[in-house]
């Protein structure tokens, strides 16, 4: 009996683009050059609030090679400012409802007040330093201490998608019946985006048609946003983004620079490349906001939650009600009948904050999971056991069952893999020379998001038996080209090596921006549907072909393996795609496929669950913290490629370490600007900081979220890490730190 070839899905396949990336042949946005190229450089405001009173560009314009200096005085007005809509919605997705260089008002330090365009980057940069700007400065607010008294409760946050207040049960009654109450405040420094590749756009006009090479998570989002800003039909704009050097949220929404590059290119009538500097990344692409979270938790003597009050205060811009949704997953994680979550905002002289990996989940779960650990210590219950006692089979906010779960298994398997049973419960129980050793854990969760509009893909097969599948999504480091090739190969029934994926171009079928860990689910659904439609199309052709061995067969009785259609019960009866296509004079044929979330999804709670474990060593004398190892167990539904999935989860866990111990930026309250604007001052983990990271994948079947049951792993790996490390520090030292990042000064 002939054995069926193994499925490509589920195999730890190497990245198909790995060789081009490590050899330097992969072209990123700023690598593209064109004839008659010119370069743009931004001039940012040096005050946090006020008005531009004068701009003297004469010296810059006289500098060699300078083509233009664009300011609010000569830059054309935008056609319209689209509303703030998350890019997953498949609509224009500006990063904020403010576009610079339209008037003389300065809202925040670093806001573009001029653009210099020259024939080389160096000349543009030099001329930018020659632009003289004067200001009428006005008072500003940039920190929580300055803005706390101006706080208000918004009706909604997150572009209006999330209510400013969420309640269930009776919070006061729940706290009154609690045997144990914990009241704690957590503070967080702001975080800034620093992917390897800073954002960049190259704009090229050909008559009235515009091509943008843009570093973006969604080419359609760039296309639609720039079209709205410039007053063009989207059909006149093509956006290309084959390789993106990391994003993590800063390239999810569309900031000003793509449209500015297009406006500059039209002005100078030459291609324009606008590549943000590292310093620009701190003032041009959003950030994770400074915040304070206050939790009041009530529980019985056995540790069963009776009430959870969770409030958050954070700054937003003058023009948008934005806060990362820190209270979302924290409100859903445990069975707690009485809950109150409230967001408070104040207007600050900053740009609008934005998505940053695990936006809200990473911060909100730090507060909740630190408090849960404190509860476990207070009542003498093992932290893992406490989570299991409060486990819920339904979404507490709706009462709907989870589409799939796996949290309890993640907790148990993660604890076993970590060696949790060796942990003595009392702090300062473990020591290694001058190092105090601590063990900590936390749960993790991330919502399963879906697009609002249909996601489309195209599959084409050639008479030689090879195939290509296409969708507009770019590859920003997640391995989408590899994984979608696996999906298409299995749906078509051909070997992985005979299939390839093309993406990152708006001429291809539209896919929404792959944000919110939604990429693998929605793109695989569209690719699977397109490839399945193509397979079924060829099967129908064979059935209708009088010369085919499959003529007149029941289509449900036909399977395809290694490019050969055959009867399931008589595998010797059949023919290959190539034989069928050659006989019917088909050099190639294709099919499209579209997928939209089912209305059935509203009947379920949808979440990816996990559990994080960390071992830390704290120097008794110096307060230095070293994370020695981390273990994470996650239940992301069906795993399409365990190698790329583990890579994503490992990266998230390392970022969680950075969030816990390193990443921080602060606004100077005297000058209204970021203290750090480079990687010399803004600390992120490097290889020397990275401990052993062990990832356990707990596969759970999910028949609700999408055709392949894929939930996504891009962000859940970060959630819970900071809390696990903080809890481990408490176990090592007996000191509870309620701030991020945790520094040496907190432990001395």
Long-range contacts (C-beta under 8 A, 24 or more apart in sequence): 2-571, 4-561, 5-495, 5-561, 5-562, 7-490, 8-485, 8-486, 8-487, 8-489, 8-490, 8-496, 9-486, 9-487, 9-490, 9-638, 9-640, 9-641, 9-708, 10-638, 10-639, 10-640, 10-641, 10-642, 11-486, 11-496, 11-641, 11-642, 12-641, 12-642, 12-643, 13-482, 13-486, 13-496, 13-641, 13-643, 14-482, 14-643, 15-479, 15-481, 15-482, 15-644, 16-481, 16-482, 16-485, 16-500, 16-501, 17-243, 17-475, 17-481, 17-482, 21-243, 26-242, 26-243, 27-242, 27-243, 28-197, 28-200, 28-215, 28-243, 28-244, 28-245, 29-197, 29-200, 29-201, 29-202, 29-213, 29-214, 29-215, 29-241, 29-244, 29-275, 30-197, 30-200, 30-202, 30-215, 30-273, 30-275, 32-202, 32-213, 32-273, 33-273, 34-202, 34-204, 34-271, 35-271, 36-270, 36-271, 37-119, 37-270, 37-271, 37-273, 38-67, 38-117, 38-118, 38-119, 38-124, 38-265, 38-268, 38-270, 38-271, 38-272, 38-273, 39-117, 39-118, 39-119, 39-120, 39-121, 39-123, 39-124, 39-272, 39-273, 39-274, 39-275, 40-115, 40-116, 40-117, 40-124, 40-260, 40-261, 40-264, 40-272, 40-273, 40-274, 41-115, 41-116, 41-117, 41-118, 41-121, 41-124, 41-125, 41-127, 41-128, 41-274, 42-112, 42-114, 42-115, 42-128, 42-257, 42-274, 42-276, 42-280, 42-284, 43-112, 43-113, 43-114, 43-115, 43-116, 43-128, 43-131, 43-133, 44-109, 44-110, 44-111, 44-112, 44-113, 44-280, 44-283, 45-106, 45-108, 45-109, 45-110, 45-111, 45-112, 45-113, 45-133, 45-135, 46-109, 46-133, 46-135, 47-106, 47-109, 47-135, 47-137, 47-140, 47-672, 48-106, 48-108, 48-109, 48-140, 48-142, 48-349, 48-671, 48-672, 48-673, 49-106, 49-107, 49-108, 49-137, 49-138, 49-139, 49-140, 49-349, 49-672, 50-106, 50-135, 50-136, 50-137, 50-138, 51-104, 51-105, 51-106, 51-135, 51-136, 51-138, 52-104, 52-106, 52-113, 52-133, 52-134, 52-135, 53-104, 53-134, 53-135, 53-136, 54-132, 54-133, 54-134, 55-113, 55-114, 55-131, 55-132, 55-133, 56-131, 56-132, 56-133, 57-114, 57-131, 57-132, 59-130, 59-131, 59-132, 60-116, 60-127, 60-128, 60-130, 60-131, 61-127, 63-118, 63-123, 63-126, 63-127, 63-130, 64-123, 65-118, 65-119, 65-120, 65-123, 65-127, 66-116, 66-117, 66-118, 66-123, 66-124, 66-127, 67-117, 67-118, 67-119, 67-268, 67-270, 68-115, 68-116, 68-117, 68-264, 68-267, 68-268, 69-114, 69-115, 69-116, 69-117, 69-127, 69-131, 70-101, 70-114, 70-115, 70-116, 70-117, 70-263, 70-264, 70-267, 71-101, 71-113, 71-114, 71-115, 72-101, 72-102, 72-103, 72-104, 72-113, 75-101, 75-102, 75-115, 75-263, 75-267, 76-263, 77-102, 78-102, 78-229, 78-230, 78-231, 78-259, 79-228, 79-229, 79-230, 79-231, 80-228, 80-229, 80-231, 81-229, 82-225, 82-228, 82-229, 83-159, 84-159, 84-160, 84-320, 84-322, 84-352, 85-159, 86-158, 86-159, 86-161, 86-252, 86-253, 86-515, 86-516, 87-217, 87-218, 87-221, 87-252, 87-253, 87-254, 87-512, 87-513, 87-515, 88-449, 88-451, 88-452, 88-512, 88-513, 88-515, 88-516, 88-518, 89-451, 89-452, 89-453, 89-512, 90-220, 90-221, 90-451, 90-452, 90-453, 90-510, 90-512, 91-224, 92-221, 92-224, 92-225, 92-227, 92-228, 92-254, 93-218, 93-221, 93-224, 93-225, 93-252, 93-253, 93-254, 93-513, 94-225, 94-229, 94-253, 94-254, 94-255, 95-253, 95-254, 95-255, 95-256, 95-285, 95-286, 95-351, 95-352, 95-354, 96-253, 96-255, 96-286, 96-317, 96-319, 96-320, 96-322, 96-351, 96-352, 97-319, 97-320, 97-352, 98-317, 98-318, 98-319, 98-320, 98-351, 98-352, 99-229, 99-256, 99-259, 100-256, 100-260, 101-260, 106-135, 107-317, 107-318, 107-319, 107-349, 107-351, 108-283, 108-317, 108-349, 108-350, 108-351, 108-672, 109-283, 109-349, 109-671, 109-672, 109-673, 109-674, 110-280, 110-282, 110-283, 110-284, 110-351, 110-673, 110-674, 111-283, 111-351, 112-256, 112-260, 112-284, 115-260, 115-264, 115-274, 117-264, 117-267, 117-268, 117-272, 121-273, 121-275, 140-349, 140-672, 141-315, 141-346, 141-347, 141-348, 141-349, 142-315, 142-348, 142-349, 142-350, 142-667, 142-668, 142-669, 142-672, 143-290, 143-315, 143-348, 143-666, 143-667, 143-669, 144-290, 144-291, 144-292, 144-313, 144-314, 144-315, 144-346, 145-669, 146-348, 146-669, 147-315, 147-346, 147-347, 147-348, 148-313, 148-346, 150-346, 150-347, 151-313, 151-344, 151-345, 151-346, 152-344, 152-345, 152-346, 153-342, 153-343, 153-344, 153-345, 154-321, 154-323, 154-343, 154-345, 155-321, 156-321, 157-321, 157-322, 157-323, 157-325, 157-343, 157-345, 158-322, 158-323, 158-324, 158-325, 159-320, 159-322, 160-321, 162-325, 162-328, 164-321, 164-342, 164-343, 165-340, 165-341, 165-342, 165-343, 166-327, 166-331, 166-339, 166-340, 166-341, 166-397, 167-339, 167-340, 167-341, 168-337, 168-338, 168-339, 168-396, 168-397, 169-307, 169-337, 169-338, 169-339, 170-338, 171-307, 171-309, 171-338, 171-339, 171-340, 173-307, 173-338, 174-298, 174-306, 174-307, 174-336, 174-337, 174-338, 175-296, 175-298, 175-306, 175-307, 175-309, 175-338, 177-298, 177-306, 177-307, 178-298, 178-299, 178-300, 178-306, 178-307, 179-299, 179-300, 179-301, 180-298, 180-299, 180-300, 180-301, 180-303, 180-375, 180-378, 180-379, 181-296, 181-297, 181-298, 181-299, 182-295, 182-296, 182-297, 182-371, 182-374, 182-375, 182-378, 183-294, 183-295, 183-296, 183-297, 184-294, 184-295, 184-297, 184-367, 184-370, 184-371, 184-374, 184-738, 185-292, 185-293, 185-294, 185-295, 185-738, 186-292, 186-293, 186-294, 186-295, 186-366, 186-367, 186-370, 186-738, 186-739, 186-740, 187-291, 187-292, 187-738, 187-739, 187-740, 188-290, 188-291, 188-292, 188-293, 188-363, 188-366, 188-739, 188-740, 189-290, 189-663, 189-664, 189-665, 189-666, 189-739, 189-740, 189-741, 190-287, 190-288, 190-289, 190-290, 190-664, 190-665, 190-666, 190-667, 191-287, 191-288, 191-356, 191-659, 191-663, 191-664, 191-665, 192-281, 192-282, 192-287, 192-288, 192-665, 192-674, 192-676, 192-682, 193-248, 193-249, 193-250, 193-281, 193-285, 193-286, 193-287, 193-356, 194-278, 194-281, 194-679, 194-682, 194-684, 195-245, 195-246, 195-247, 195-248, 195-250, 195-251, 196-245, 196-246, 197-244, 197-245, 197-246, 198-275, 198-276, 198-277, 198-278, 198-280, 198-281, 199-250, 199-251, 199-255, 199-257, 199-275, 199-276, 199-280, 199-281, 199-284, 199-285, 200-257, 200-273, 200-274, 200-275, 200-276, 201-257, 201-258, 201-261, 201-262, 201-273, 201-274, 202-261, 202-271, 202-272, 202-273, 202-274, 203-258, 203-261, 203-262, 203-264, 203-265, 203-271, 203-272, 203-273, 203-274, 204-265, 204-271, 205-262, 205-265, 205-266, 205-269, 205-271, 208-232, 208-236, 209-236, 209-237, 209-238, 210-236, 210-237, 210-238, 210-262, 210-265, 211-237, 211-238, 211-239, 211-240, 212-237, 212-238, 212-239, 212-240, 212-258, 212-261, 212-262, 213-239, 213-240, 213-241, 214-239, 214-240, 214-241, 214-258, 215-241, 215-244, 215-245, 215-247, 215-251, 216-241, 216-244, 216-247, 216-251, 216-254, 216-258, 216-474, 216-513, 217-244, 217-247, 217-251, 217-252, 217-474, 217-476, 217-513, 217-514, 217-515, 218-252, 218-473, 218-474, 218-511, 218-512, 218-513, 218-514, 218-515, 219-472, 219-473, 219-474, 219-504, 219-505, 219-506, 220-472, 220-506, 220-510, 220-511, 220-512, 220-513, 221-252, 221-253, 221-254, 221-512, 221-513, 222-254, 222-258, 223-506, 225-254, 225-258, 225-259, 226-254, 226-258, 226-259, 226-262, 229-259, 230-259, 230-262, 230-263, 234-506, 237-506, 238-505, 238-506, 238-507, 239-505, 239-506, 240-504, 240-505, 240-506, 241-474, 241-504, 241-505, 242-474, 242-475, 242-503, 242-504, 242-505, 243-474, 243-475, 243-476, 243-504, 244-474, 244-475, 244-476, 244-477, 245-476, 245-477, 246-476, 246-477, 247-476, 247-477, 248-356, 248-357, 248-655, 249-286, 249-354, 249-355, 249-356, 249-357, 249-359, 249-515, 250-281, 250-285, 250-286, 250-354, 250-355, 250-356, 251-285, 251-476, 252-354, 252-355, 252-513, 252-515, 253-286, 253-354, 253-355, 255-284, 255-285, 255-286, 256-284, 257-284, 278-677, 278-678, 278-679, 279-677, 279-678, 282-665, 282-674, 282-676, 282-677, 282-682, 283-351, 283-674, 283-677, 284-351, 285-354, 286-351, 286-352, 286-353, 286-354, 286-355, 286-356, 287-350, 287-351, 287-353, 287-354, 287-356, 287-665, 288-324, 288-353, 288-356, 288-359, 288-363, 289-314, 289-315, 289-316, 289-322, 289-323, 289-324, 289-350, 289-353, 290-314, 290-315, 290-666, 290-667, 291-323, 291-326, 291-363, 293-326, 293-363, 293-364, 293-367, 295-367, 295-368, 295-371, 297-371, 297-372, 297-375, 298-338, 299-375, 299-379, 301-379, 302-379, 302-381, 302-389, 303-375, 303-376, 303-379, 303-381, 303-386, 303-389, 303-390, 304-335, 304-389, 304-390, 305-334, 305-335, 305-336, 305-390, 306-336, 306-337, 306-338, 307-336, 307-337, 307-338, 307-339, 308-334, 308-336, 308-338, 308-339, 308-340, 308-368, 309-339, 309-340, 310-339, 310-340, 310-341, 310-342, 310-364, 310-367, 310-368, 311-341, 311-342, 311-343, 311-344, 312-342, 312-343, 312-344, 312-364, 313-344, 313-345, 313-346, 314-343, 314-344, 314-345, 314-353, 315-345, 315-346, 315-347, 315-348, 315-350, 315-353, 316-345, 316-346, 316-347, 316-348, 316-350, 316-352, 316-353, 317-347, 317-348, 317-350, 317-351, 317-352, 317-353, 318-347, 318-348, 318-349, 319-352, 320-352, 321-345, 322-352, 322-353, 322-354, 323-353, 323-360, 324-353, 324-355, 324-356, 324-359, 324-360, 324-363, 325-359, 325-360, 325-361, 325-364, 326-360, 326-361, 326-363, 326-364, 326-367, 327-360, 327-364, 328-360, 328-361, 328-364, 328-447, 329-360, 329-361, 329-364, 329-365, 329-445, 329-446, 329-447, 329-607, 329-719, 330-361, 330-364, 330-365, 330-367, 330-368, 331-396, 331-397, 332-395, 332-396, 332-397, 332-445, 332-605, 332-607, 333-365, 333-368, 333-392, 333-443, 333-445, 334-387, 334-390, 334-391, 334-392, 334-396, 335-390, 335-391, 335-392, 335-396, 336-390, 336-396, 337-396, 339-396, 339-397, 349-672, 350-667, 355-515, 355-516, 357-652, 357-655, 357-714, 357-715, 357-718, 358-446, 358-652, 358-715, 358-716, 358-718, 358-719, 361-444, 361-445, 361-446, 361-447, 361-715, 361-716, 361-718, 361-719, 362-656, 362-659, 362-715, 362-718, 362-719, 362-721, 362-722, 363-740, 365-442, 365-443, 365-444, 365-445, 365-719, 365-720, 365-723, 366-722, 366-723, 366-726, 366-740, 368-723, 369-442, 369-443, 369-720, 369-723, 369-724, 369-727, 370-442, 370-723, 370-726, 370-727, 370-736, 370-738, 372-442, 373-440, 373-441, 373-442, 373-723, 373-726, 373-727, 373-730, 374-736, 377-425, 377-427, 377-730, 380-425, 382-425, 383-440, 383-441, 383-727, 384-411, 384-412, 384-415, 384-420, 384-441, 387-411, 387-443, 387-611, 394-605, 395-604, 395-605, 395-607, 397-605, 398-605, 400-603, 400-604, 400-605, 401-604, 401-605, 402-604, 402-605, 402-606, 402-607, 403-448, 403-601, 403-604, 403-605, 403-606, 403-702, 403-703, 403-704, 403-705, 404-635, 404-637, 404-700, 404-701, 404-702, 404-704, 404-705, 404-709, 404-711, 405-607, 405-609, 405-635, 405-700, 406-609, 406-635, 406-698, 406-700, 407-443, 407-445, 407-609, 407-610, 407-611, 407-635, 409-633, 409-635, 409-698, 409-700, 410-443, 410-609, 410-610, 410-611, 410-633, 410-634, 410-635, 410-696, 410-698, 411-443, 411-611, 411-633, 413-633, 413-696, 413-698, 414-441, 414-610, 414-611, 414-612, 414-613, 414-631, 414-632, 414-633, 414-696, 415-441, 415-611, 415-613, 417-613, 417-631, 417-633, 417-694, 417-696, 418-613, 418-615, 418-631, 418-694, 420-613, 423-731, 427-730, 427-731, 427-732, 427-733, 427-734, 428-732, 428-733, 428-734, 429-731, 430-731, 430-732, 432-617, 434-619, 434-620, 434-621, 435-617, 435-618, 435-619, 435-620, 435-626, 436-617, 436-618, 436-619, 436-620, 436-732, 436-733, 437-615, 437-616, 437-617, 437-628, 437-732, 438-615, 438-616, 438-617, 438-618, 438-727, 438-728, 438-729, 438-730, 438-731, 438-732, 438-733, 439-613, 439-614, 439-615, 439-728, 439-731, 440-613, 440-614, 440-616, 440-723, 440-724, 440-725, 440-726, 440-727, 440-728, 440-729, 440-730, 440-731, 441-611, 441-612, 441-613, 441-614, 441-724, 441-727, 442-611, 442-612, 442-720, 442-721, 442-723, 442-724, 442-727, 443-609, 443-610, 443-611, 443-612, 443-720, 444-609, 444-610, 444-611, 444-612, 444-632, 444-634, 444-716, 444-717, 444-719, 444-720, 444-721, 445-607, 445-608, 445-609, 445-610, 445-716, 445-719, 446-517, 446-607, 446-608, 446-712, 446-715, 446-716, 446-719, 447-516, 447-606, 447-607, 447-608, 448-517, 448-518, 448-521, 448-606, 448-607, 448-608, 448-705, 448-711, 448-712, 449-515, 449-516, 449-517, 449-518, 450-518, 450-521, 450-522, 450-597, 450-601, 450-705, 450-706, 451-512, 451-518, 451-522, 451-596, 451-597, 452-512, 453-512, 453-596, 454-594, 454-595, 454-596, 455-510, 455-511, 455-512, 455-522, 455-523, 455-525, 455-526, 455-594, 455-595, 455-596, 456-509, 456-510, 456-511, 456-526, 456-530, 456-592, 456-593, 456-594, 457-509, 457-511, 457-523, 457-526, 457-527, 457-529, 457-530, 457-531, 457-592, 457-593, 458-508, 458-509, 458-530, 458-590, 458-591, 458-592, 458-593, 459-488, 459-491, 459-492, 459-527, 459-530, 459-531, 459-533, 459-534, 459-590, 459-591, 459-592, 459-593, 460-534, 460-588, 460-589, 460-590, 461-492, 461-494, 461-534, 461-538, 461-577, 461-581, 461-588, 461-589, 461-590, 462-587, 462-588, 463-578, 463-581, 463-582, 463-586, 463-587, 463-588, 464-578, 465-494, 465-498, 465-563, 465-576, 465-577, 465-578, 466-494, 466-498, 466-499, 466-500, 467-492, 467-494, 467-498, 467-499, 467-500, 467-531, 467-534, 468-499, 468-500, 468-501, 468-502, 469-499, 469-500, 469-501, 469-502, 469-527, 469-530, 469-531, 470-501, 470-502, 470-503, 470-508, 470-509, 471-501, 471-503, 471-508, 471-509, 471-511, 471-523, 471-526, 471-527, 472-503, 472-504, 472-505, 472-506, 472-508, 472-509, 472-510, 472-511, 473-503, 473-504, 473-511, 473-514, 473-519, 473-523, 474-503, 474-504, 474-514, 475-503, 475-504, 476-514, 478-514, 478-519, 478-520, 478-644, 478-648, 478-714, 479-641, 479-644, 479-647, 479-648, 480-514, 480-519, 480-520, 480-523, 482-641, 482-644, 483-520, 483-524, 483-640, 483-641, 483-644, 484-523, 484-524, 484-527, 486-640, 486-641, 487-524, 487-527, 487-528, 487-531, 487-640, 487-708, 488-527, 488-528, 488-530, 488-531, 491-527, 491-528, 491-531, 491-532, 491-535, 492-531, 492-534, 492-535, 492-560, 492-563, 493-535, 493-559, 493-560, 493-561, 493-562, 493-563, 493-564, 493-565, 494-560, 494-562, 494-563, 494-577, 495-562, 495-563, 498-563, 501-527, 509-592, 516-715, 517-608, 517-711, 517-712, 517-713, 517-714, 517-715, 517-716, 518-712, 519-712, 519-714, 520-640, 520-710, 520-712, 520-713, 520-714, 521-705, 521-706, 521-708, 521-710, 521-711, 521-712, 522-595, 522-706, 524-640, 524-706, 524-707, 524-708, 524-710, 525-595, 525-706, 525-707, 525-708, 525-710, 526-593, 526-594, 526-595, 527-593, 528-593, 528-595, 528-707, 528-708, 529-593, 529-594, 529-595, 529-707, 530-591, 530-592, 530-593, 531-591, 531-593, 532-593, 533-591, 533-592, 533-593, 534-589, 534-590, 534-591, 535-560, 537-589, 537-591, 538-565, 538-577, 538-580, 538-581, 538-589, 539-565, 541-580, 541-584, 542-575, 542-580, 545-580, 545-583, 545-584, 547-583, 548-575, 548-580, 548-583, 549-573, 549-574, 549-575, 550-574, 550-575, 595-706, 595-707, 597-706, 598-704, 600-704, 601-704, 601-705, 604-704, 606-704, 606-705, 606-711, 608-634, 608-635, 608-636, 608-637, 608-711, 608-712, 608-713, 608-716, 609-634, 609-635, 609-716, 610-634, 610-635, 610-716, 610-717, 610-719, 610-720, 611-720, 612-653, 612-656, 612-719, 612-720, 612-721, 612-723, 612-724, 613-724, 614-721, 614-724, 614-725, 614-727, 614-728, 615-691, 615-728, 616-725, 616-728, 616-729, 616-732, 617-732, 618-729, 618-732, 618-733, 618-747, 622-744, 622-748, 623-744, 623-745, 623-746, 623-747, 623-748, 624-744, 625-661, 625-725, 625-729, 625-742, 625-744, 625-747, 626-691, 627-657, 627-660, 627-661, 627-689, 627-691, 627-725, 627-728, 628-691, 628-692, 629-691, 629-692, 629-693, 629-694, 630-657, 630-691, 630-692, 630-693, 630-694, 630-721, 630-724, 631-693, 631-694, 631-695, 631-696, 632-693, 632-694, 632-695, 632-696, 632-717, 632-721, 633-695, 633-696, 633-697, 633-698, 634-695, 634-696, 634-697, 634-698, 634-713, 634-716, 634-717, 635-698, 635-699, 635-700, 636-697, 636-710, 636-711, 636-712, 636-713, 636-716, 637-699, 637-700, 637-701, 637-702, 637-705, 637-709, 637-710, 637-711, 638-699, 638-701, 638-702, 638-708, 638-709, 638-710, 639-697, 639-699, 640-708, 640-710, 642-697, 645-697, 645-713, 646-695, 646-697, 648-713, 648-714, 648-717, 649-695, 649-713, 649-716, 649-717, 650-693, 650-695, 650-717, 651-717, 652-713, 652-714, 652-715, 652-716, 652-717, 652-718, 652-719, 652-721, 653-693, 653-695, 653-717, 653-718, 653-721, 654-685, 654-689, 654-690, 654-693, 655-685, 655-717, 655-718, 655-721, 656-717, 656-718, 656-719, 656-720, 656-721, 656-722, 656-724, 656-725, 657-685, 657-689, 657-690, 657-691, 657-721, 657-725, 658-683, 658-684, 658-685, 658-689, 658-741, 659-718, 659-721, 659-722, 659-740, 659-741, 660-721, 660-722, 660-725, 660-726, 660-740, 660-741, 660-742, 661-689, 661-725, 661-741, 661-742, 661-743, 662-689, 662-741, 663-741, 664-740, 664-741
